[in-house]
Amino acid sequence: PEARIDIGLWTLIVAKECDSTIDIDHYLATLDSMASAIKYMVGPRDLDMVKFAMTRMYLHDTGTWNGDRVFVYDLDDPLGKQPGAHLLTKYMDTQLGSCISMPTLFLALMERVDSDVPFNGVQAPMHVFCRFHDRQDGTAWNVEATNGGHFMREEWVVETFEVSQTAIDSGVYMRD
């Protein structure tokens, strides 16, 4: 069932189809280690917003938790045309990502920090972003992983990626 899919594992299986040398167990252990560091940062706080904020901080703010090196968009390959550009493993190794690998890592980490937090991938034309549903206050936030994990307006996505109302209404784009 979709609710039981481990996004990190699934993504690594796909990556191994592209590169047979990928050690899935190594990358799963790395994801688990990253999630453990984030859980430590969250501490005893049980708010969804804190879990989101600490995951965002882990990825996008400089600190000892990420070796003082943030995860960023790969500006040398902005369209992700280089072989392996969209693979989670490349992003984890280089900390240079694409509009596929960056939200995927965010999703995999949030799932490991607390799988009950509603944090989903959302597809737009030629782009993926995340949507965070805060269970404590009922607010839904669009999260742009390629821009520091900051919140963004849905109207911006619709305008920037020229998402038609027909595509939205049919559920092709802009749905969790």
Secondary structure, DSSP 8 states (H G I E B T S, - for coil): -GGG--HHHHHHHHHHHH-TT--HHHHHHHHHHHHHHHHHHHTT---HHHHHHHHHHHHHS-SGGGTT---EE-TTSTT--STTTT-HHHHHHHSEE-TTHHHHHHHHHHHHH-TTS-EEEEEETTEEEEEEE-TTT--EEEEEGGGTTEEE-HHHHHHHTT--HHHHHHTSSS--
